């Protein structure tokens, strides 16, 4: 818990009146630590297929720290989350956690450097149902955000596993002219899955080179070539290269559409077998950052290398939304869905992810009582369908009391 207490500092004593929010300039710095304690109920915590596994009441304690600092030259974001959930009856407790950091700096007028690091412990995709993005839409977002780090997948083998993840990347954005720029990055990710029949380790080396040209005041077009090498325990090796045409259009000062389309060329070696394939890869995103709200929706299709079963194709959709409803009330939402197809399983040749569909969703409401105390509730859902018996869906609700720590530095 100490890591979050060291992050805590002064936060504004009261939120602006809602009639004044739009006129308030975005804050360039925010630091706090929240402690949530409460009770809830989950219909199927382990997403078991057995009809004999009923729902469980639970008590939950979570600590979250967040720090963001913006200046004309640099951006720094640090966040952390640690949670313990204790269930009723003779049922094991769950612990999940995530620590992340991002830093970027304009080292000169033409060179912008960035670095990211993420470490997490998860079970059954539960981290994906926690609302860990910044709840305050008035914080200035970094401009020309770098490519995101790869994540993990919520698939059949992930239901009962504990997943350990460490990811990092470094890169640079270089302006070669007033209209042209390059983005170069490289990174590494390590995943370890424990607690199921098939324990696996995975090392992932990735990188990309992108070129963008501003073709008008609001439009950018470019090219992106990304490559990834994955070494699965087993052993098995997987390589994929994805060239894409990319572009973005600013519909307004607050709304942007971006995307890319290309092909994924992959090579898989496992158990003395090799397989080469070529498939479509693409993505489309719409993001809006208002004075009181944030919305981002993404759809994509690509070669998914972070499934517990091995390599597969994934069609995915994600939606995140947050809004300041009034001076004392805020709302957050996160939804994601994916459909997997699998040709060769790397952990069990008899199992395939073909026609497997998963859904994760959560919504949260928070009401501020005073500068330090608030009440809230969160609802979450996890479902999965696949060939054969489907695990029962998990629906959960959590009511909490939140204490915000500040003025400690």
DRENDRENDREN-749538 format. One record per residue (C-alpha): z, x, y; residue number from 0; chain. Coordinates in Angstrom, 2 decimals, decimal comma, always signed. Layout:
residues N
@Z:Z X:X Y:Y n:NUM chain:A
...
//
This chain:
residues 409
@Z:+0,00 X:+0,00 Y:+0,00 n:0 chain:A
@Z:+0,58 X:+2,93 Y:+2,31 n:1 chain:A
@Z:-3,15 X:+3,52 Y:+2,78 n:2 chain:A
@Z:-3,44 X:+0,12 Y:+4,42 n:3 chain:A
@Z:-0,36 X:+0,56 Y:+6,57 n:4 chain:A
@Z:-1,79 X:+3,78 Y:+7,97 n:5 chain:A
@Z:-4,93 X:+1,84 Y:+8,93 n:6 chain:A
@Z:-2,95 X:-0,79 Y:+10,87 n:7 chain:A
@Z:-2,85 X:-0,71 Y:+14,65 n:8 chain:A
@Z:-2,90 X:-3,03 Y:+17,61 n:9 chain:A
@Z:-4,94 X:-6,23 Y:+17,34 n:10 chain:A
@Z:-5,54 X:-8,75 Y:+20,10 n:11 chain:A
@Z:-2,50 X:-11,02 Y:+20,51 n:12 chain:A
@Z:-4,58 X:-14,18 Y:+20,64 n:13 chain:A
@Z:-8,18 X:-15,11 Y:+19,99 n:14 chain:A
@Z:-10,26 X:-16,15 Y:+22,95 n:15 chain:A
@Z:-10,48 X:-19,82 Y:+23,82 n:16 chain:A
@Z:-13,51 X:-21,27 Y:+21,97 n:17 chain:A
@Z:-15,11 X:-22,25 Y:+25,26 n:18 chain:A
@Z:-14,99 X:-18,60 Y:+26,29 n:19 chain:A
@Z:-16,03 X:-16,95 Y:+23,01 n:20 chain:A
@Z:-19,69 X:-16,91 Y:+23,84 n:21 chain:A
@Z:-19,07 X:-15,18 Y:+27,14 n:22 chain:A
@Z:-16,69 X:-12,60 Y:+25,70 n:23 chain:A
@Z:-18,17 X:-9,14 Y:+25,20 n:24 chain:A
@Z:-18,07 X:-7,91 Y:+21,58 n:25 chain:A
@Z:-15,10 X:-5,68 Y:+20,88 n:26 chain:A
@Z:-15,91 X:-2,09 Y:+19,99 n:27 chain:A
@Z:-12,74 X:-1,44 Y:+17,99 n:28 chain:A
@Z:-10,55 X:-3,40 Y:+15,59 n:29 chain:A
@Z:-7,80 X:-2,27 Y:+13,21 n:30 chain:A
@Z:-5,43 X:-4,34 Y:+11,10 n:31 chain:A
@Z:-3,81 X:-4,81 Y:+7,71 n:32 chain:A
@Z:-3,33 X:-8,22 Y:+6,05 n:33 chain:A
@Z:-0,86 X:-9,08 Y:+3,28 n:34 chain:A
@Z:-1,69 X:-12,28 Y:+1,37 n:35 chain:A
@Z:+0,82 X:-13,91 Y:-1,00 n:36 chain:A
@Z:+0,30 X:-17,23 Y:-2,71 n:37 chain:A
@Z:-0,26 X:-19,33 Y:-5,81 n:38 chain:A
@Z:-3,31 X:-20,81 Y:-7,47 n:39 chain:A
@Z:-4,95 X:-22,10 Y:-10,63 n:40 chain:A
@Z:-7,89 X:-20,82 Y:-12,70 n:41 chain:A
@Z:-9,65 X:-22,93 Y:-15,34 n:42 chain:A
@Z:-10,84 X:-19,94 Y:-17,41 n:43 chain:A
@Z:-9,69 X:-16,52 Y:-16,10 n:44 chain:A
@Z:-11,47 X:-14,51 Y:-18,84 n:45 chain:A
@Z:-14,46 X:-16,87 Y:-19,06 n:46 chain:A
@Z:-13,84 X:-17,30 Y:-22,76 n:47 chain:A
@Z:-16,14 X:-19,33 Y:-25,01 n:48 chain:A
@Z:-13,16 X:-20,73 Y:-26,92 n:49 chain:A
@Z:-12,16 X:-24,30 Y:-26,15 n:50 chain:A
@Z:-8,57 X:-23,35 Y:-26,98 n:51 chain:A
@Z:-8,26 X:-21,09 Y:-23,93 n:52 chain:A
@Z:-7,01 X:-23,41 Y:-21,22 n:53 chain:A
@Z:-6,48 X:-22,88 Y:-17,54 n:54 chain:A
@Z:-3,69 X:-20,80 Y:-16,07 n:55 chain:A
@Z:-1,57 X:-20,98 Y:-12,98 n:56 chain:A
@Z:-1,12 X:-17,66 Y:-11,18 n:57 chain:A
@Z:+0,66 X:-15,85 Y:-8,40 n:58 chain:A
@Z:-1,30 X:-13,36 Y:-6,33 n:59 chain:A
@Z:-0,41 X:-10,55 Y:-3,94 n:60 chain:A
@Z:-3,23 X:-8,84 Y:-2,04 n:61 chain:A
@Z:-3,30 X:-6,20 Y:+0,68 n:62 chain:A
@Z:-6,36 X:-5,56 Y:+2,82 n:63 chain:A
@Z:-6,93 X:-2,99 Y:+5,55 n:64 chain:A
@Z:-9,86 X:-2,84 Y:+7,97 n:65 chain:A
@Z:-10,81 X:-0,48 Y:+10,77 n:66 chain:A
@Z:-14,04 X:-0,41 Y:+12,76 n:67 chain:A
@Z:-14,85 X:+1,72 Y:+15,78 n:68 chain:A
@Z:-18,10 X:+1,70 Y:+17,73 n:69 chain:A
@Z:-19,25 X:+3,97 Y:+20,52 n:70 chain:A
@Z:-22,56 X:+4,84 Y:+22,13 n:71 chain:A
@Z:-23,09 X:+7,68 Y:+19,63 n:72 chain:A
@Z:-21,18 X:+6,84 Y:+16,46 n:73 chain:A
@Z:-19,94 X:+4,06 Y:+14,20 n:74 chain:A
@Z:-17,00 X:+4,26 Y:+11,79 n:75 chain:A
@Z:-15,90 X:+1,60 Y:+9,31 n:76 chain:A
@Z:-13,03 X:+1,93 Y:+6,83 n:77 chain:A
@Z:-11,85 X:-0,86 Y:+4,55 n:78 chain:A
@Z:-9,62 X:-1,28 Y:+1,53 n:79 chain:A
@Z:-8,47 X:-4,07 Y:-0,75 n:80 chain:A
@Z:-5,87 X:-4,08 Y:-3,55 n:81 chain:A
@Z:-4,91 X:-7,18 Y:-5,52 n:82 chain:A
@Z:-2,59 X:-8,12 Y:-8,38 n:83 chain:A
@Z:-2,78 X:-11,50 Y:-10,09 n:84 chain:A
@Z:-0,03 X:-12,54 Y:-12,52 n:85 chain:A
@Z:-0,79 X:-15,54 Y:-14,76 n:86 chain:A
@Z:+1,58 X:-18,02 Y:-16,36 n:87 chain:A
@Z:+2,38 X:-17,74 Y:-20,06 n:88 chain:A
@Z:+1,70 X:-14,73 Y:-22,24 n:89 chain:A
@Z:-1,47 X:-13,75 Y:-20,43 n:90 chain:A
@Z:-2,23 X:-10,26 Y:-19,10 n:91 chain:A
@Z:-2,28 X:-9,74 Y:-15,35 n:92 chain:A
@Z:-5,37 X:-8,56 Y:-13,47 n:93 chain:A
@Z:-5,66 X:-5,75 Y:-10,94 n:94 chain:A
@Z:-8,75 X:-5,20 Y:-8,81 n:95 chain:A
@Z:-9,33 X:-2,88 Y:-5,86 n:96 chain:A
@Z:-12,01 X:-1,55 Y:-3,54 n:97 chain:A
@Z:-12,05 X:+1,24 Y:-0,94 n:98 chain:A
@Z:-15,09 X:+1,94 Y:+1,24 n:99 chain:A
@Z:-16,11 X:+3,99 Y:+4,22 n:100 chain:A
@Z:-19,19 X:+4,26 Y:+6,44 n:101 chain:A
@Z:-19,95 X:+6,71 Y:+9,23 n:102 chain:A
@Z:-23,07 X:+7,26 Y:+11,29 n:103 chain:A
@Z:-23,65 X:+9,39 Y:+14,35 n:104 chain:A
@Z:-26,51 X:+10,15 Y:+16,70 n:105 chain:A
@Z:-26,54 X:+13,94 Y:+16,50 n:106 chain:A
@Z:-29,37 X:+14,01 Y:+19,04 n:107 chain:A
@Z:-31,76 X:+11,61 Y:+20,72 n:108 chain:A
@Z:-34,05 X:+11,74 Y:+17,69 n:109 chain:A
@Z:-31,72 X:+12,27 Y:+14,71 n:110 chain:A
@Z:-29,23 X:+9,74 Y:+13,34 n:111 chain:A
@Z:-27,03 X:+10,83 Y:+10,39 n:112 chain:A
@Z:-25,12 X:+8,49 Y:+8,06 n:113 chain:A
@Z:-22,82 X:+8,61 Y:+5,05 n:114 chain:A
@Z:-21,26 X:+5,98 Y:+2,76 n:115 chain:A
@Z:-18,70 X:+6,03 Y:-0,02 n:116 chain:A
@Z:-17,34 X:+3,19 Y:-2,19 n:117 chain:A
@Z:-14,79 X:+3,19 Y:-5,00 n:118 chain:A
@Z:-13,77 X:+0,06 Y:-6,92 n:119 chain:A
@Z:-12,03 X:-1,37 Y:-9,98 n:120 chain:A
@Z:-13,21 X:-4,80 Y:-11,11 n:121 chain:A
@Z:-12,99 X:-7,21 Y:-14,04 n:122 chain:A
@Z:-15,42 X:-10,02 Y:-14,81 n:123 chain:A
@Z:-17,08 X:-9,97 Y:-11,40 n:124 chain:A
@Z:-13,91 X:-11,08 Y:-9,63 n:125 chain:A
@Z:-14,39 X:-8,68 Y:-6,72 n:126 chain:A
@Z:-17,65 X:-10,44 Y:-5,94 n:127 chain:A
@Z:-15,73 X:-13,69 Y:-5,34 n:128 chain:A
@Z:-13,36 X:-12,13 Y:-2,81 n:129 chain:A
@Z:-14,28 X:-12,47 Y:+0,84 n:130 chain:A
@Z:-14,12 X:-8,81 Y:+1,86 n:131 chain:A
@Z:-16,58 X:-8,70 Y:+4,76 n:132 chain:A
@Z:-15,27 X:-8,60 Y:+8,31 n:133 chain:A
@Z:-14,07 X:-12,10 Y:+9,29 n:134 chain:A
@Z:-14,57 X:-11,39 Y:+12,99 n:135 chain:A
@Z:-18,22 X:-11,89 Y:+14,07 n:136 chain:A
@Z:-17,55 X:-10,43 Y:+17,53 n:137 chain:A
@Z:-17,41 X:-6,88 Y:+16,14 n:138 chain:A
@Z:-20,54 X:-4,98 Y:+17,10 n:139 chain:A
@Z:-22,68 X:-4,31 Y:+13,99 n:140 chain:A
@Z:-24,24 X:-0,85 Y:+13,62 n:141 chain:A
@Z:-27,81 X:-0,66 Y:+14,78 n:142 chain:A
@Z:-30,56 X:+0,24 Y:+12,30 n:143 chain:A
@Z:-28,14 X:+0,02 Y:+9,36 n:144 chain:A
@Z:-28,96 X:+2,45 Y:+6,50 n:145 chain:A
@Z:-29,98 X:+1,22 Y:+3,03 n:146 chain:A
@Z:-27,05 X:-0,23 Y:+1,06 n:147 chain:A
@Z:-25,50 X:+1,48 Y:-1,94 n:148 chain:A
@Z:-26,38 X:+0,11 Y:-5,39 n:149 chain:A
@Z:-23,87 X:-2,34 Y:-6,79 n:150 chain:A
@Z:-22,85 X:-3,62 Y:-10,20 n:151 chain:A
@Z:-24,09 X:-6,64 Y:-12,11 n:152 chain:A
@Z:-22,27 X:-9,70 Y:-13,37 n:153 chain:A
@Z:-23,59 X:-10,10 Y:-16,91 n:154 chain:A
@Z:-22,30 X:-11,11 Y:-20,34 n:155 chain:A
@Z:-20,72 X:-7,77 Y:-21,21 n:156 chain:A
@Z:-18,90 X:-7,67 Y:-17,87 n:157 chain:A
@Z:-16,76 X:-10,71 Y:-18,63 n:158 chain:A
@Z:-13,96 X:-8,90 Y:-20,45 n:159 chain:A
@Z:-14,52 X:-5,38 Y:-19,15 n:160 chain:A
@Z:-12,75 X:-3,35 Y:-16,53 n:161 chain:A
@Z:-15,43 X:-1,61 Y:-14,45 n:162 chain:A
@Z:-14,70 X:+1,60 Y:-12,54 n:163 chain:A
@Z:-17,23 X:+2,57 Y:-9,88 n:164 chain:A
@Z:-17,68 X:+5,46 Y:-7,45 n:165 chain:A
@Z:-20,77 X:+5,57 Y:-5,21 n:166 chain:A
@Z:-21,79 X:+7,79 Y:-2,32 n:167 chain:A
@Z:-24,86 X:+8,49 Y:-0,23 n:168 chain:A
@Z:-25,89 X:+10,62 Y:+2,74 n:169 chain:A
@Z:-29,04 X:+10,45 Y:+4,79 n:170 chain:A
@Z:-30,79 X:+10,69 Y:+8,11 n:171 chain:A
@Z:-32,97 X:+8,55 Y:+10,35 n:172 chain:A
@Z:-35,37 X:+10,67 Y:+12,40 n:173 chain:A
@Z:-37,55 X:+9,44 Y:+15,26 n:174 chain:A
@Z:-40,79 X:+11,42 Y:+15,29 n:175 chain:A
@Z:-42,11 X:+9,52 Y:+18,32 n:176 chain:A
@Z:-41,11 X:+6,51 Y:+20,45 n:177 chain:A
@Z:-42,81 X:+4,25 Y:+17,89 n:178 chain:A
@Z:-42,38 X:+6,16 Y:+14,60 n:179 chain:A
@Z:-39,31 X:+6,96 Y:+12,50 n:180 chain:A
@Z:-38,36 X:+8,25 Y:+9,05 n:181 chain:A
@Z:-35,36 X:+7,44 Y:+6,86 n:182 chain:A
@Z:-34,34 X:+9,84 Y:+4,09 n:183 chain:A
@Z:-31,35 X:+9,36 Y:+1,82 n:184 chain:A
@Z:-29,89 X:+10,55 Y:-1,45 n:185 chain:A
@Z:-26,87 X:+9,51 Y:-3,46 n:186 chain:A
@Z:-24,93 X:+9,38 Y:-6,69 n:187 chain:A
@Z:-23,11 X:+6,61 Y:-8,55 n:188 chain:A
@Z:-20,83 X:+6,73 Y:-11,58 n:189 chain:A
@Z:-19,85 X:+3,64 Y:-13,59 n:190 chain:A
@Z:-17,38 X:+3,46 Y:-16,47 n:191 chain:A
@Z:-16,82 X:+0,26 Y:-18,44 n:192 chain:A
@Z:-13,69 X:-0,09 Y:-20,54 n:193 chain:A
@Z:-11,95 X:-2,77 Y:-22,56 n:194 chain:A
@Z:-14,76 X:-4,34 Y:-24,58 n:195 chain:A
@Z:-16,45 X:-3,58 Y:-27,89 n:196 chain:A
@Z:-18,96 X:-1,32 Y:-26,14 n:197 chain:A
@Z:-17,39 X:+1,18 Y:-23,73 n:198 chain:A
@Z:-20,07 X:+2,90 Y:-21,67 n:199 chain:A
@Z:-20,47 X:+5,57 Y:-18,99 n:200 chain:A
@Z:-23,36 X:+5,68 Y:-16,56 n:201 chain:A
@Z:-24,50 X:+8,33 Y:-14,06 n:202 chain:A
@Z:-27,00 X:+7,27 Y:-11,44 n:203 chain:A
@Z:-28,88 X:+9,63 Y:-9,08 n:204 chain:A
@Z:-31,00 X:+7,85 Y:-6,46 n:205 chain:A
@Z:-32,95 X:+8,56 Y:-3,31 n:206 chain:A
@Z:-35,63 X:+7,20 Y:-1,00 n:207 chain:A
@Z:-38,01 X:+8,14 Y:+1,79 n:208 chain:A
@Z:-39,14 X:+5,52 Y:+4,27 n:209 chain:A
@Z:-41,51 X:+5,45 Y:+7,22 n:210 chain:A
@Z:-41,43 X:+2,79 Y:+9,97 n:211 chain:A
@Z:-43,78 X:+2,19 Y:+12,87 n:212 chain:A
@Z:-43,08 X:-0,26 Y:+15,68 n:213 chain:A
@Z:-46,32 X:-2,20 Y:+16,00 n:214 chain:A
@Z:-45,06 X:-4,48 Y:+18,78 n:215 chain:A
@Z:-41,92 X:-5,14 Y:+20,78 n:216 chain:A
@Z:-40,50 X:-7,32 Y:+17,98 n:217 chain:A
@Z:-42,30 X:-6,17 Y:+14,81 n:218 chain:A
@Z:-41,98 X:-3,07 Y:+12,59 n:219 chain:A
@Z:-44,15 X:-2,13 Y:+9,60 n:220 chain:A
@Z:-43,63 X:+0,69 Y:+7,16 n:221 chain:A
@Z:-43,70 X:+2,26 Y:+3,71 n:222 chain:A
@Z:-40,78 X:+3,00 Y:+1,38 n:223 chain:A
@Z:-40,69 X:+5,06 Y:-1,82 n:224 chain:A
@Z:-37,47 X:+4,98 Y:-3,81 n:225 chain:A
@Z:-36,59 X:+6,72 Y:-7,06 n:226 chain:A
@Z:-33,69 X:+6,44 Y:-9,47 n:227 chain:A
@Z:-32,59 X:+8,33 Y:-12,59 n:228 chain:A
@Z:-29,90 X:+6,81 Y:-14,81 n:229 chain:A
@Z:-28,21 X:+8,55 Y:-17,72 n:230 chain:A
@Z:-26,49 X:+6,02 Y:-19,99 n:231 chain:A
@Z:-23,97 X:+7,03 Y:-22,60 n:232 chain:A
@Z:-25,54 X:+6,44 Y:-25,97 n:233 chain:A
@Z:-27,52 X:+8,51 Y:-25,03 n:234 chain:A
@Z:-30,36 X:+6,96 Y:-23,07 n:235 chain:A
@Z:-32,24 X:+7,91 Y:-19,91 n:236 chain:A
@Z:-34,05 X:+5,68 Y:-17,49 n:237 chain:A
@Z:-36,30 X:+6,61 Y:-14,55 n:238 chain:A
@Z:-37,89 X:+4,22 Y:-12,07 n:239 chain:A
@Z:-40,06 X:+4,88 Y:-9,00 n:240 chain:A
@Z:-40,73 X:+2,00 Y:-6,59 n:241 chain:A
@Z:-43,28 X:+2,27 Y:-3,75 n:242 chain:A
@Z:-43,19 X:-0,65 Y:-1,30 n:243 chain:A
@Z:-44,76 X:-1,92 Y:+1,91 n:244 chain:A
@Z:-41,97 X:-2,98 Y:+4,28 n:245 chain:A
@Z:-41,66 X:-4,84 Y:+7,55 n:246 chain:A
@Z:-39,33 X:-6,68 Y:+9,91 n:247 chain:A
@Z:-39,72 X:-9,19 Y:+12,74 n:248 chain:A
@Z:-37,17 X:-10,02 Y:+15,43 n:249 chain:A
@Z:-37,37 X:-13,77 Y:+15,92 n:250 chain:A
@Z:-34,79 X:-13,51 Y:+18,71 n:251 chain:A
@Z:-32,14 X:-11,12 Y:+19,95 n:252 chain:A
@Z:-29,83 X:-12,51 Y:+17,24 n:253 chain:A
@Z:-32,16 X:-13,27 Y:+14,31 n:254 chain:A
@Z:-34,29 X:-10,93 Y:+12,20 n:255 chain:A
@Z:-36,48 X:-11,27 Y:+9,11 n:256 chain:A
@Z:-37,14 X:-8,20 Y:+6,97 n:257 chain:A
@Z:-38,57 X:-7,50 Y:+3,54 n:258 chain:A
@Z:-40,72 X:-5,41 Y:+1,27 n:259 chain:A
@Z:-43,16 X:-5,76 Y:-1,61 n:260 chain:A
@Z:-44,44 X:-3,26 Y:-4,17 n:261 chain:A
@Z:-44,25 X:-2,22 Y:-7,81 n:262 chain:A
@Z:-41,64 X:-0,58 Y:-10,02 n:263 chain:A
@Z:-42,91 X:+2,07 Y:-12,42 n:264 chain:A
@Z:-40,30 X:+2,78 Y:-15,08 n:265 chain:A
@Z:-39,80 X:+5,04 Y:-18,09 n:266 chain:A
@Z:-37,05 X:+4,45 Y:-20,67 n:267 chain:A
@Z:-35,97 X:+6,74 Y:-23,51 n:268 chain:A
@Z:-33,37 X:+5,55 Y:-26,01 n:269 chain:A
@Z:-32,74 X:+6,13 Y:-29,69 n:270 chain:A
@Z:-36,00 X:+8,00 Y:-30,17 n:271 chain:A
@Z:-37,95 X:+5,15 Y:-28,56 n:272 chain:A
@Z:-39,81 X:+5,27 Y:-25,27 n:273 chain:A
@Z:-41,10 X:+2,45 Y:-23,12 n:274 chain:A
@Z:-43,17 X:+2,51 Y:-19,94 n:275 chain:A
@Z:-43,55 X:-0,56 Y:-17,75 n:276 chain:A
@Z:-44,90 X:-1,64 Y:-14,40 n:277 chain:A
@Z:-43,58 X:-4,72 Y:-12,61 n:278 chain:A
@Z:-43,40 X:-6,40 Y:-9,23 n:279 chain:A
@Z:-40,53 X:-5,45 Y:-6,92 n:280 chain:A
@Z:-39,78 X:-7,14 Y:-3,62 n:281 chain:A
@Z:-37,14 X:-8,52 Y:-1,30 n:282 chain:A
@Z:-36,85 X:-10,82 Y:+1,71 n:283 chain:A
@Z:-33,86 X:-11,13 Y:+4,06 n:284 chain:A
@Z:-33,02 X:-13,35 Y:+7,00 n:285 chain:A
@Z:-30,01 X:-12,34 Y:+9,10 n:286 chain:A
@Z:-28,46 X:-13,97 Y:+12,16 n:287 chain:A
@Z:-25,62 X:-12,51 Y:+14,24 n:288 chain:A
@Z:-24,36 X:-14,97 Y:+16,81 n:289 chain:A
@Z:-21,46 X:-14,91 Y:+19,22 n:290 chain:A
@Z:-19,30 X:-16,95 Y:+16,88 n:291 chain:A
@Z:-21,02 X:-16,66 Y:+13,52 n:292 chain:A
@Z:-22,90 X:-14,41 Y:+11,09 n:293 chain:A
@Z:-25,39 X:-15,43 Y:+8,40 n:294 chain:A
@Z:-27,44 X:-13,31 Y:+6,01 n:295 chain:A
@Z:-29,58 X:-14,57 Y:+3,10 n:296 chain:A
@Z:-31,53 X:-12,33 Y:+0,68 n:297 chain:A
@Z:-33,80 X:-12,90 Y:-2,31 n:298 chain:A
@Z:-35,10 X:-10,03 Y:-4,45 n:299 chain:A
@Z:-36,77 X:-9,03 Y:-7,66 n:300 chain:A
@Z:-36,37 X:-5,53 Y:-9,09 n:301 chain:A
@Z:-35,55 X:-3,36 Y:-12,07 n:302 chain:A
@Z:-31,81 X:-3,75 Y:-12,54 n:303 chain:A
@Z:-30,18 X:-0,60 Y:-13,91 n:304 chain:A
@Z:-26,52 X:-1,50 Y:-13,55 n:305 chain:A
@Z:-26,14 X:-4,16 Y:-16,22 n:306 chain:A
@Z:-23,60 X:-3,44 Y:-18,94 n:307 chain:A
@Z:-26,24 X:-4,14 Y:-21,58 n:308 chain:A
@Z:-28,78 X:-1,68 Y:-20,23 n:309 chain:A
@Z:-31,98 X:-1,90 Y:-18,21 n:310 chain:A
@Z:-33,41 X:-5,25 Y:-17,22 n:311 chain:A
@Z:-35,37 X:-7,16 Y:-14,62 n:312 chain:A
@Z:-33,41 X:-9,28 Y:-12,16 n:313 chain:A
@Z:-34,35 X:-12,06 Y:-9,76 n:314 chain:A
@Z:-31,41 X:-12,46 Y:-7,40 n:315 chain:A
@Z:-30,35 X:-14,43 Y:-4,33 n:316 chain:A
@Z:-27,38 X:-13,82 Y:-2,03 n:317 chain:A
@Z:-25,90 X:-15,66 Y:+0,94 n:318 chain:A
@Z:-23,01 X:-14,65 Y:+3,19 n:319 chain:A
@Z:-21,72 X:-16,67 Y:+6,13 n:320 chain:A
@Z:-18,75 X:-16,54 Y:+8,51 n:321 chain:A
@Z:-17,93 X:-18,63 Y:+11,56 n:322 chain:A
@Z:-15,17 X:-18,93 Y:+14,12 n:323 chain:A
@Z:-14,61 X:-22,70 Y:+14,15 n:324 chain:A
@Z:-12,05 X:-22,73 Y:+16,96 n:325 chain:A
@Z:-9,34 X:-20,61 Y:+18,52 n:326 chain:A
@Z:-7,21 X:-20,90 Y:+15,37 n:327 chain:A
@Z:-9,66 X:-21,67 Y:+12,56 n:328 chain:A
@Z:-12,30 X:-19,62 Y:+10,72 n:329 chain:A
@Z:-14,56 X:-20,13 Y:+7,71 n:330 chain:A
@Z:-16,20 X:-17,67 Y:+5,31 n:331 chain:A
@Z:-18,61 X:-18,17 Y:+2,42 n:332 chain:A
@Z:-20,34 X:-15,92 Y:-0,14 n:333 chain:A
@Z:-22,80 X:-17,02 Y:-2,85 n:334 chain:A
@Z:-24,89 X:-15,03 Y:-5,31 n:335 chain:A
@Z:-27,08 X:-15,93 Y:-8,27 n:336 chain:A
@Z:-29,17 X:-13,79 Y:-10,63 n:337 chain:A
@Z:-31,48 X:-14,32 Y:-13,56 n:338 chain:A
@Z:-31,84 X:-11,37 Y:-15,93 n:339 chain:A
@Z:-34,46 X:-10,48 Y:-18,50 n:340 chain:A
@Z:-33,93 X:-7,65 Y:-20,98 n:341 chain:A
@Z:-36,33 X:-5,84 Y:-23,29 n:342 chain:A
@Z:-34,15 X:-3,16 Y:-24,88 n:343 chain:A
@Z:-30,34 X:-3,28 Y:-24,95 n:344 chain:A
@Z:-28,70 X:+0,12 Y:-24,71 n:345 chain:A
@Z:-25,34 X:-0,91 Y:-26,21 n:346 chain:A
@Z:-26,34 X:-3,37 Y:-28,92 n:347 chain:A
@Z:-29,94 X:-3,55 Y:-30,22 n:348 chain:A
@Z:-29,32 X:-7,11 Y:-31,45 n:349 chain:A
@Z:-28,36 X:-8,41 Y:-28,01 n:350 chain:A
@Z:-30,69 X:-9,24 Y:-25,13 n:351 chain:A
@Z:-30,14 X:-10,43 Y:-21,59 n:352 chain:A
@Z:-33,34 X:-12,48 Y:-21,73 n:353 chain:A
@Z:-32,94 X:-15,78 Y:-19,89 n:354 chain:A
@Z:-29,39 X:-15,03 Y:-18,77 n:355 chain:A
@Z:-28,42 X:-16,65 Y:-15,47 n:356 chain:A
@Z:-25,21 X:-16,01 Y:-13,57 n:357 chain:A
@Z:-23,64 X:-17,51 Y:-10,45 n:358 chain:A
@Z:-20,74 X:-16,36 Y:-8,28 n:359 chain:A
@Z:-19,48 X:-18,24 Y:-5,26 n:360 chain:A
@Z:-16,49 X:-18,42 Y:-2,95 n:361 chain:A
@Z:-15,48 X:-20,17 Y:+0,24 n:362 chain:A
@Z:-12,40 X:-19,54 Y:+2,36 n:363 chain:A
@Z:-10,66 X:-21,24 Y:+5,27 n:364 chain:A
@Z:-7,98 X:-19,65 Y:+7,46 n:365 chain:A
@Z:-5,74 X:-21,26 Y:+10,09 n:366 chain:A
@Z:-3,82 X:-19,08 Y:+12,53 n:367 chain:A
@Z:-0,23 X:-20,13 Y:+13,22 n:368 chain:A
@Z:+0,78 X:-17,24 Y:+15,48 n:369 chain:A
@Z:-0,29 X:-13,72 Y:+16,35 n:370 chain:A
@Z:+0,87 X:-12,46 Y:+12,94 n:371 chain:A
@Z:+1,06 X:-15,46 Y:+10,60 n:372 chain:A
@Z:-1,65 X:-17,67 Y:+9,16 n:373 chain:A
@Z:-2,26 X:-20,05 Y:+6,25 n:374 chain:A
@Z:-5,42 X:-20,36 Y:+4,20 n:375 chain:A
@Z:-7,13 X:-21,36 Y:+1,01 n:376 chain:A
@Z:-9,94 X:-19,90 Y:-1,08 n:377 chain:A
@Z:-12,07 X:-21,58 Y:-3,75 n:378 chain:A
@Z:-14,19 X:-19,59 Y:-6,20 n:379 chain:A
@Z:-16,59 X:-20,25 Y:-9,09 n:380 chain:A
@Z:-18,08 X:-18,07 Y:-11,84 n:381 chain:A
@Z:-20,62 X:-19,47 Y:-14,30 n:382 chain:A
@Z:-23,09 X:-18,02 Y:-16,78 n:383 chain:A
@Z:-25,74 X:-19,42 Y:-19,10 n:384 chain:A
@Z:-27,51 X:-17,48 Y:-21,85 n:385 chain:A
@Z:-29,08 X:-17,97 Y:-25,29 n:386 chain:A
@Z:-26,38 X:-19,15 Y:-27,65 n:387 chain:A
@Z:-22,90 X:-20,40 Y:-26,72 n:388 chain:A
@Z:-22,20 X:-20,13 Y:-23,01 n:389 chain:A
@Z:-18,81 X:-19,00 Y:-21,71 n:390 chain:A
@Z:-16,93 X:-21,80 Y:-20,00 n:391 chain:A
@Z:-17,18 X:-21,78 Y:-16,24 n:392 chain:A
@Z:-14,23 X:-20,54 Y:-14,23 n:393 chain:A
@Z:-13,20 X:-22,56 Y:-11,19 n:394 chain:A
@Z:-10,22 X:-21,35 Y:-9,22 n:395 chain:A
@Z:-8,27 X:-22,27 Y:-6,12 n:396 chain:A
@Z:-5,76 X:-20,15 Y:-4,20 n:397 chain:A
@Z:-3,39 X:-21,12 Y:-1,38 n:398 chain:A
@Z:-1,85 X:-18,25 Y:+0,56 n:399 chain:A
@Z:+0,35 X:-17,20 Y:+3,44 n:400 chain:A
@Z:-0,97 X:-14,21 Y:+5,38 n:401 chain:A
@Z:+0,95 X:-11,66 Y:+7,42 n:402 chain:A
@Z:-1,07 X:-9,46 Y:+9,76 n:403 chain:A
@Z:+0,43 X:-6,04 Y:+10,45 n:404 chain:A
@Z:-0,34 X:-4,30 Y:+13,72 n:405 chain:A
@Z:+1,14 X:-2,13 Y:+16,47 n:406 chain:A
@Z:+2,10 X:+0,49 Y:+13,89 n:407 chain:A
@Z:+0,18 X:+3,59 Y:+15,02 n:408 chain:A
//
